Amino acid sequence: MSKRNCVGYIYFGVVLMTLLLRISSALDVYSALGVEDPDAFFTCVVQLLIFGAMSVGGYYLAVTRREGKGLLATAEDFGVKRLSGRNVLRTLVLTFSMIVVASAFSYMWQYVLILIGFTHIPSSTDYSSVAILFKELALTALLPGIFEEVAHRGLIYAGYRETGWKFVIVSALFFSLMHQNIVQTGYTFLDGVMIALAMYYSGSVLPGMMMHILNNAWSVLEGYAAQNGGIFEFVNVVDRFLSSTAAGIAVSIVGVVVCAGLIVLMFYGMRKDAVKEGKIKAVPFYTPADDGVNVRPLKTDIPFVATVAVGVAATLFSFVWGMMR
């Protein structure tokens, strides 16, 4: 079995296990088993065991050990590589810009859903103490930022690197559908494209981890600030200004445009360096198939098609459920 097939079936197993655990959570199975914090239990199992151990262990057993190599080779295939100083700075700018642009996109996406009659009941966290803040930072930012990147960038990069730039689309699509929630589908695809592009140009999984952790951490801090204020009261002040005043809305629009420009500029610099260093070809939208390499089309890739089908079905279910509320 080819490396790409191995990765495809491993990731398909990751999706099925995630779906099974989500169904168990919805049926309140964990509480029935005596689990004191079902949400934390679900997050830890999915992140550590499914996205982490299953992705890395499955790839090691199916690919690197079969090739007579060790875990170091798995890490290399997953893009565990040092970043240049310039790309670290670019990643920080990309993160800030991604948060602004994706937030605007998420707002518009949810507004459209509401217009067509979709009812979304957002989950809420009671930030009654600083301890809960740090707990949420760990569960919502740190763990997903590391292990979702291991599965959706590292593992997918290892298997679908042969598709060239199409890796970006595959990674973003899988990442978006993995959430199995129509409310998150739009902005997670946009985030997935930007994070996957950062990996495609740098060859490293580290930019994605930085972007993912900081993006989710900002969401947690916004939630904490909304309930507690304190040293984070400036977050509430900025949010109120941007969302409830004419001047603030104008600033928001300009900010989104500027941040979109910064994203293009940062990726231009990353791509220029990647071409110079021989990581990618200078030809836009290049794939190895352009040089006569036999690369199987995505539409004939059975695990890819099966994974997309499961993700679409679960996402459509969440959409229908929201329309019926």
PyMOL commands that set and color helices and strands:
alter all, ss='L'
color gray80, all
select helices_A, chain A and resi 3-26+29-32+38-64+71-77+85-115+130-163+166-178+182-202+206-228+230-244+246-276+288-291+298-300+302-324
alter helices_A, ss='H'
color red, helices_A
deselect
rebuild
show_as cartoon
